[in-house]
Amino acid sequence: MKYFYSKKLSTSFLYPILFTVFTILILTTIYDAYNHKQRLMNALAEQADSLLNISASSAQDAFWSYNDESLKKIGDALFDYKEVIEVVILDENARIIYKHKRNTAITHQSYLFPRFVQQVYKDTQKIGEIQVVFTTYYLNKAIKNEVLSRFIQTIIVNFIIFVIILLLSRTLTKSIDEIDEGVKAFSEGNVNSRIHVKNNHEIGELAYRINRLFDTIIENSKKLSDNYFTLQHKEELLRVAEERYRYAVEGSNDAIWDWNLLTGDYYISARGAKILGLSENELMDLSTWNSFLYPEDKASFEHFHAGFHHEPDSYREFQFRIIGKSGEIRWLFCRGKGILDQSNRLIRVSGFYTDITERIKAEESINQLAYYDVLTGLPNRAMLFQYLEKLFTSPNSAVTNNISGTLLFIDLDDFRTINDTKGHVVGDQMLVQVAKDLKAEIKCDIITRIGGDEFVIIQKDCDDAQAIKLSNEIINVIRAPKVLNGYEFNLSCSIGISLFPKDGSDIDTLLMKADTAMYKAKDHGKNQFKFFEQSMNDQIVHKISMHHDIRQGLLNKEFILFYQPQVEVETGKVVGVEALVRWQHPTLGLLSPIHFIELAEETGLIIPLGEYILRTACAQSTEWEKTGYKNISMSVNISAKQFNKKTLVDDILKIIDETQMRTDLLNLEVTETVAMENLESSIAIMNSLKEKGIVFSLDDFGIGYSSLTYLKTMPFNYLKIDKQFVQSVQHDNYEEVVIKAIIEIAHSMNLTVIAEGIETKDQLQPLINYKCDHVQGYYFSPPLPKNEVEKLLMRHLP
């Protein structure tokens, strides 16, 4: 404590001031760091919510249609953010579709941000879930760097204060010490003592008066000393305040500005010069500052300044752009406050300029991600809905003013073929080219890509005739040959047209009706357009209802299997059955596949339905084996979507393992069209399953490719003659000749021949004559439930 009460004036206040300044700066640093951390945490949470909402919206259709590839792309897009360390995408059954996790230092437990979970719903039904985990590693690193920087600044500030106070106080107190010595000598009785100082300021004047008026100095010395020390203290406080203000200005990220209306002077701190790319020594005035303003913002900037004249003591804000010395455009946020004199007259305006360029860029990036398609750059579904909502809800909307308009729903025909044959990279390039051609050639209000190969175009003030003209222009643009990677592609499209306000005055209705009309165009041969008609809507409502019922039927196990016996021609014994699905609909009764299989194929529900059929058939085969109905083969149809599923082999083997079925009894039926869609892949799948003992039948032979070349190369065990040949057979007619040729060729290739659809004895006789191996049809038995099949099998037991 002796240092705080030193007899030297130069040091008596030095240490308390340094301690106070140091404490304030440290507390300020801690407070600012805490607030900064909270802002960063909030920003990270907001970013997570935004990303999850956008991803959930993009993933809804993919979940609904079991499109794992699209879900993986969405997962990859989320994982590209460096703050994201884990992404998990689950379907409605909590099955993991996508999971990716970083294994680096930033994933340490201490950096983990709470897991964000976004559930995805279709109507009220949960169809999936997206989970994202963020790391606070970068946030913590930024906070640590800021605290360290501020601590170093605090040390530097204290050192500078120490040096300044020490030097100045010693210079000033030297004269005071001389006065003190004189006064001391005088107070000790040395009346001849005189004070000698060389200073010419107040202290020198004081010494002079003391020497001349020494007889009164004793009476006034205490009062004079008190006044002097008070003055010195105020000077030191003023000096410290000025230093603090200077360091605050120099250390701030904001530029301080001050406009003196009386003199016209315009002051901007060194930070403002730095923002413009100028040196701190370059002079700055209002004219110079205005020369850097973005041309389109100059009028608004003048209006901002003029506003203080109308409301002198107001607080105003303004956002504008500048063009720096290097030509870079930066965004500034300006705040200002009018300052009045005693007569309430505006004399000055002061405020801050904040560089918000990075924030604006981040907002633009988020806006681009939220409202524009990443691949083509066209507005996306969200932008389309925003545009239409504004169109239909604004005071000048089309509906309010009864202005006609049209919505065109465009879908590229057979686009999947490009992806399957040339790869998705070429497919994406083709979508980019189509988008580019539409933007260049089609004049309309907005062109959007709402997903996959689907585009939507809006044109206001457009009647039926203009809609027809616009549709033909679109068809011609898309039909024009396109060359990519040395290949020439000839595309076509189907277009559905809905008119507003005729077909609706809300977004969902117009899109739904245009989509319905587009599918009608596809049904009528593609490469054309159709206007919406109410009859189309009735069909789609029925389709939607059935789609929902199929999904619920799978959940409620409403689908059952019937089995049609297959009879060996030579012995007349039942040697196998074909599993055929039926739907026990809760209100419509028992439905045959003709009522739901095509819709299941369209919606992708054929995959879970097909797996259910296969599992049920395999379990039934195992049950019959255990009951004593031995060596009855089980034929199960495999749909195109099932056969193209990458995990088909693993899925089938898993079902066999779960049901404990004999693999040699499982006969998978594949149509010619499915088998030929990707010949190499088909052969690989079949060979993998044949290694496990599973056999294959070529279903519906004679109505597809019917190529002997592929029949020779593919590992089929059975060949099924389509029923249209069998049911049309007559003696010596074309069908009989074809059947005879098929059987002879199949036998020469060691294939077992199965004829289906036999309903009469006349249809059976040629098959017996030409030594067909197995037969099935209503002549022998219709498809039966399992208990009826068991009765039939019982009669055939030895």
Residue pairs with C-beta under 8 A, 6 or more apart in sequence:
3 11
3 15
4 12
4 15
4 16
5 12
6 12
8 173
9 169
9 173
9 176
9 177
9 232
10 165
10 166
10 169
10 170
10 173
11 166
11 169
13 165
13 169
13 236
14 162
14 165
14 166
14 169
17 161
17 165
17 236
17 240
18 158
18 161
18 162
18 165
21 157
21 158
21 161
21 240
22 154
22 158
25 150
25 153
25 154
25 157
25 158
26 151
26 154
28 150
29 147
29 150
29 151
29 154
30 147
32 146
32 150
33 143
33 146
33 147
33 150
36 142
36 143
36 146
37 139
37 143
40 139
40 142
40 143
41 136
41 139
44 83
44 113
44 134
44 136
44 139
45 113
47 83
48 113
48 116
48 132
48 134
49 116
50 366
50 370
51 78
51 81
51 132
52 116
52 118
52 130
52 132
53 118
54 369
54 370
55 74
55 77
55 78
55 118
55 130
56 118
56 119
56 120
56 130
57 381
57 382
58 74
59 70
59 71
59 74
59 89
59 120
59 128
59 130
60 120
60 122
60 127
61 67
61 70
61 451
62 68
62 70
62 71
62 74
63 71
63 91
63 92
63 120
63 122
63 127
63 128
64 122
64 127
65 603
65 604
66 91
66 604
66 607
66 608
67 604
68 97
68 98
71 89
71 97
71 98
71 128
72 89
72 97
72 98
74 89
74 98
74 130
75 87
75 89
75 97
75 98
75 99
75 100
76 100
77 374
78 84
78 87
78 130
78 132
79 87
79 100
82 138
83 134
83 135
83 138
84 132
84 133
84 134
84 135
85 101
85 102
85 106
85 107
85 112
85 133
85 134
85 135
86 99
86 100
86 101
86 102
86 107
86 131
86 132
86 133
87 98
87 99
87 100
87 101
87 130
87 131
87 132
87 133
88 96
88 98
88 99
88 130
88 131
88 132
89 96
89 97
89 98
89 99
89 128
89 129
89 130
89 131
90 96
90 97
90 128
90 129
90 130
90 131
91 97
91 127
91 128
92 125
92 126
92 127
92 128
94 129
97 128
101 107
101 133
102 135
105 137
106 135
106 137
106 138
107 135
108 137
111 135
111 136
111 137
111 140
112 133
112 134
112 135
112 136
113 133
113 134
113 135
113 136
115 131
115 132
115 133
116 131
116 132
116 133
116 134
117 129
117 130
117 131
118 129
118 130
118 131
118 132
119 126
119 128
119 129
120 126
120 127
120 128
120 129
120 130
121 127
153 251
157 247
160 243
161 240
161 243
164 239
164 243
165 236
172 203
172 232
175 197
175 198
175 199
175 203
175 204
175 207
176 203
176 228
178 195
178 196
178 197
178 207
179 195
179 197
179 203
179 206
179 207
179 210
181 195
182 193
182 194
182 195
182 196
182 207
182 210
183 195
183 210
183 217
183 221
185 193
186 193
186 214
186 217
186 218
187 218
191 214
194 211
195 207
195 210
195 211
196 207
197 203
197 204
197 207
198 204
206 224
206 228
210 217
249 256
249 269
249 270
249 271
250 269
250 270
250 271
252 269
252 271
253 271
253 354
253 355
254 271
254 352
254 353
254 354
255 268
255 269
255 271
255 272
255 274
255 275
255 352
255 353
255 354
256 267
256 268
256 269
256 271
256 272
256 350
256 351
256 352
256 353
257 266
257 267
257 268
257 269
257 272
257 334
257 336
257 350
257 351
257 352
257 353
258 265
258 266
258 267
258 348
258 349
258 350
259 265
259 266
259 267
259 286
259 305
259 348
259 349
259 350
260 266
260 267
260 347
260 348
261 346
261 347
261 348
261 349
262 347
262 348
264 286
265 285
266 284
266 285
266 286
266 289
267 284
268 284
268 289
268 353
270 280
271 353
272 284
272 289
272 353
273 279
273 280
273 282
273 284
274 280
275 322
275 324
275 330
275 332
275 353
275 355
276 292
276 322
276 324
276 325
277 324
277 325
277 326
277 328
278 284
278 325
290 298
290 301
292 322
292 323
292 324
292 325
293 301
293 320
293 321
293 322
293 323
294 320
294 321
294 322
294 323
294 329
296 321
297 320
297 321
300 318
300 320
301 318
301 320
304 316
304 318
304 320
304 334
304 336
305 349
307 314
307 316
308 314
308 316
308 336
308 338
308 346
308 349
309 346
311 338
312 338
312 340
312 344
312 345
312 346
313 337
313 338
313 340
313 344
313 346
314 337
314 338
315 335
315 336
315 337
316 335
316 336
316 337
317 333
317 334
317 335
317 336
318 333
318 334
318 336
319 331
319 332
319 333
319 334
319 356
320 331
320 332
320 334
321 329
321 330
321 331
321 332
322 329
322 330
322 332
323 329
324 330
330 355
330 357
331 355
331 356
331 357
331 359
331 360
332 353
332 354
332 355
332 356
333 353
333 354
333 356
334 351
334 352
334 353
334 354
335 351
335 352
335 354
336 349
336 350
336 351
337 349
337 350
337 351
338 346
338 348
338 349
339 346
339 347
339 348
339 349
339 350
340 346
340 347
341 347
370 382
371 379
371 380
371 382
371 383
371 386
372 378
372 379
372 380
372 383
373 379
373 380
373 435
373 448
373 449
375 428
375 431
375 432
375 449
376 431
376 432
376 435
376 436
376 449
377 435
378 435
378 439
378 447
378 448
378 449
378 455
379 387
379 446
379 447
379 448
379 449
380 448
380 449
380 450
381 448
381 450
381 451
383 446
383 448
384 446
384 448
384 450
384 456
384 458
385 507
387 446
387 458
388 458
388 507
388 510
389 507
391 397
391 398
391 405
391 458
391 460
392 398
392 399
392 500
392 505
392 506
392 507
394 400
398 404
398 405
398 460
398 500
398 501
399 500
399 501
399 505
402 501
403 460
403 461
404 460
404 461
404 462
404 463
404 499
404 500
404 501
404 502
405 458
405 459
405 460
405 461
405 462
405 499
405 500
406 458
406 459
406 462
406 466
406 467
406 470
406 497
406 498
406 499
406 500
407 456
407 457
407 458
407 497
407 498
407 499
407 500
407 510
407 511
407 514
408 456
408 457
408 458
408 459
408 467
408 470
408 471
408 474
408 495
408 496
408 497
408 514
408 529
409 454
409 456
409 495
409 496
409 497
409 498
409 511
409 514
409 515
409 517
409 518
410 454
410 455
410 456
410 457
410 474
410 478
410 493
410 494
410 495
410 518
411 453
411 454
411 455
411 493
411 494
411 495
411 518
411 522
412 434
412 453
412 478
412 491
412 492
412 493
413 491
413 492
413 493
413 494
413 522
413 526
413 527
414 492
414 526
415 427
415 430
415 452
415 453
415 491
418 426
418 427
418 430
418 489
419 426
419 427
420 677
420 678
422 485
422 487
426 484
426 485
426 487
429 484
429 485
430 482
430 484
430 489
430 491
431 449
431 453
433 482
433 484
434 455
434 478
434 482
434 491
435 447
435 449
435 455
437 477
437 478
437 480
437 482
438 447
438 455
438 457
438 474
438 477
438 478
439 447
441 473
441 477
442 457
442 470
442 473
442 474
442 477
444 457
444 458
444 459
444 470
445 458
445 459
445 460
446 457
446 458
447 455
447 456
447 457
448 455
448 456
448 457
448 458
449 455
450 456
456 511
456 514
457 470
457 474
459 466
459 467
459 470
462 470
464 499
464 531
467 497
467 499
467 531
468 529
471 495
471 497
471 529
472 529
474 493
474 495
475 492
475 493
475 495
475 527
475 528
475 529
478 491
478 492
478 493
479 490
479 491
479 492
479 493
479 527
481 488
481 489
481 490
482 488
482 489
482 490
482 491
483 489
492 526
492 527
493 526
493 527
494 518
494 519
494 521
494 522
494 526
494 527
494 528
494 529
495 517
495 518
495 521
495 528
495 529
495 530
496 513
496 514
496 515
496 516
496 517
496 518
496 519
496 520
496 521
496 529
496 530
496 532
497 514
497 517
497 529
497 530
497 531
497 532
498 504
498 509
498 510
498 511
498 513
498 514
498 517
498 531
498 532
499 531
499 532
500 510
503 509
503 510
503 513
503 532
504 510
504 513
512 537
512 540
513 532
513 536
513 537
514 532
515 540
516 532
516 536
516 537
516 539
516 540
517 529
517 530
517 531
517 532
517 533
517 536
518 530
519 540
520 530
520 533
520 536
521 528
521 529
521 530
524 530
530 536
543 599
546 595
546 596
546 599
547 599
547 603
547 605
549 585
550 583
550 596
550 599
550 600
550 603
550 605
550 609
551 605
552 558
553 559
553 583
553 585
554 605
554 608
554 609
554 612
558 583
558 584
558 585
558 586
559 581
559 582
559 583
559 584
559 609
559 612
559 613
560 581
560 582
560 583
560 584
560 785
561 579
561 580
561 581
561 582
561 613
561 616
561 617
561 620
561 786
562 579
562 580
562 581
562 582
562 783
562 784
562 785
563 577
563 578
563 579
563 580
563 620
563 783
563 784
563 785
563 786
563 789
564 577
564 578
564 580
564 776
564 777
564 781
564 782
564 783
564 784
565 574
565 576
565 577
565 776
565 780
565 781
565 784
565 789
565 792
566 574
566 575
566 576
566 577
566 578
566 633
566 635
566 754
566 774
566 775
566 776
567 573
567 574
567 575
567 774
567 775
567 776
567 780
568 574
568 575
568 773
568 774
569 767
569 768
569 771
569 772
569 773
569 774
569 775
570 773
573 796
574 632
574 792
574 793
574 796
575 631
575 632
575 633
575 774
576 632
576 633
576 634
576 635
576 667
576 774
577 632
577 633
577 634
577 635
577 789
578 635
578 636
578 637
578 669
578 756
578 776
578 783
579 613
579 616
579 617
579 620
579 634
579 635
579 636
579 637
580 593
580 783
581 593
581 597
581 609
581 613
582 590
582 591
582 592
582 593
582 783
583 590
583 591
583 595
583 596
584 590
585 591
588 595
597 606
599 605
600 606
600 609
601 639
601 640
601 641
604 641
606 639
606 641
606 642
607 639
607 641
607 642
607 645
610 638
610 639
610 641
610 642
611 642
611 651
611 655
613 636
613 637
614 636
614 652
614 655
615 655
615 658
615 659
617 634
617 636
618 634
618 655
618 656
618 659
618 661
618 666
619 659
619 661
620 634
620 786
621 632
621 634
621 659
621 661
621 662
621 665
621 666
622 659
622 660
622 661
622 662
624 632
624 790
624 793
625 662
625 665
627 790
628 797
629 790
629 793
629 797
631 665
632 665
632 793
633 665
633 666
633 667
633 695
634 661
634 665
634 666
634 667
635 667
635 668
635 669
635 697
636 666
636 667
636 668
636 669
637 669
637 699
638 648
638 668
638 669
638 670
638 674
639 674
640 671
640 673
640 674
640 677
642 648
643 670
643 674
643 675
643 677
643 682
643 685
644 677
644 678
644 681
645 651
648 685
649 685
649 688
649 689
652 668
652 689
652 694
653 689
653 692
656 663
656 666
656 692
662 693
663 692
663 693
663 694
664 693
664 694
664 695
666 693
666 694
666 695
667 694
667 695
667 696
667 697
667 717
667 718
668 689
668 694
668 695
668 696
668 697
669 696
669 697
669 699
669 720
670 682
670 686
670 696
670 697
670 698
670 699
671 698
671 699
671 700
671 704
672 698
672 699
672 700
672 701
672 703
672 704
672 705
672 706
673 704
673 705
674 682
675 682
675 698
675 710
675 714
676 682
676 704
676 705
676 707
676 710
679 710
679 713
679 714
682 714
683 713
683 714
683 715
686 696
686 714
686 715
686 716
687 715
689 696
690 696
690 715
695 717
695 718
696 715
696 716
696 717
696 718
697 716
697 717
697 718
697 719
697 720
697 754
698 711
698 714
698 716
698 718
698 719
698 720
699 720
700 720
700 722
701 719
701 720
701 721
701 722
701 742
702 721
702 722
702 724
702 725
702 738
702 742
703 722
703 724
708 745
711 719
711 749
712 749
716 751
717 751
717 752
718 751
718 752
718 753
718 754
718 774
719 742
719 746
719 751
719 752
719 753
719 754
720 753
720 754
720 755
720 756
721 739
721 742
721 743
721 753
721 754
721 755
721 756
721 772
722 756
722 757
723 756
723 757
723 758
723 777
724 757
725 735
725 738
725 739
725 742
726 735
726 739
726 755
726 756
726 757
726 758
726 763
726 767
726 777
727 757
727 759
727 763
728 735
729 735
729 736
729 739
729 762
729 763
729 766
730 736
731 766
736 766
739 755
739 766
739 767
739 770
739 772
740 766
740 770
742 753
743 753
743 767
743 770
743 771
743 772
744 770
746 752
746 753
747 753
747 771
752 773
752 774
753 772
753 773
753 774
754 772
754 773
754 774
754 775
754 776
755 767
755 772
755 774
755 775
755 776
755 777
756 775
756 776
756 777
757 776
757 777
758 764
758 767
758 775
758 776
758 777
758 778
758 779
758 780
759 777
759 778
759 779
760 779
761 779
763 777
763 779
764 775
764 779
767 775
781 792
784 792
